Amino acid sequence: MRFTPPPPGVEVLLLALVLAAAVFDVRYRRIPNWLTVAGVALGLGMNAVLSRSPAPGNWGMFRASLIGMGAGFGVYFVLYALRAMGAGDVKLMAAVGAVVGWPNWFGIFILTSILGGIMALILVVMRKRLKKTLFNVGFILNEMKSGRPAYVGKEELDVRNPKAMSLPHGAVIAIGTLFFLALAARSVG
């Protein structure tokens, strides 16, 4: 997979968005709506302007921005519906998709997923919950096979429950985005 860096202005907007979201998520365990709505609006607006500048009628970047926003919202909404993700994370990934467009959103999503898994594994080991976590994974898979949401049978599997062990996913998205930008810059140079 080859990562392409976004244009400089888009990169600045992306960094401001994910770093602000990370700070809010770590500090308050919430990502404010004003931040994600502004991210979506600025991302779509910036990509609309950039799409028109090279050649009138070329809406490639704006179309990629719309698809990225939809993909970010759609994929994370499924996780939200399963109560594995918070609503702020859904809106943040929609905003990231609107800012960087579909192809770059997918790269950020893959890196965020890998890094989030590694960070979660470290957290589980540090809290000495590996055995319980492996049991919960088996429980989740069994419930999925039966078509039941796992959080109904075990309240600790609901991200909204205070007993749930969780990471501030906004910070994980920020880290995944930083890795993406570093890999994209490296692939150009």
C-alpha angles and dihedrals in degrees: 000000000000118000119211119201117237119241113282096257091048090049092054091050091048093050093047091049099049096039092050090047091050092052092049093044095049094043103038103011088236135094110214120238092227089062097049095041090050089048092053094045095046092043094051092042095048092048092047090055093045091048092056098045102071098043130352111247093028104120096164098122093043091049090048088049092053092047091047091051091049093046093048092048095042099048094044093042089062089054090047091051089053088050091241094117137035125246092246090059090053092052093043093055090047088053092047089052091049091051101045103023131232104301095047092041089057091053091049090047093052094047092044090051094050095044092043090053092050092047092048091050091051090049092049092050093046091052091045093238101123096116093046091046093051089050090050091051089054090048091051092050091048092050091048090052088054092046094244126127109247095221090068092064097039120030093200088068091065109093089211092061116096089223091062117104107229146162123223095257093197087067090048090052089051092051092047089050092050090051090048092052092048092050092045092051090048093050090055097047 
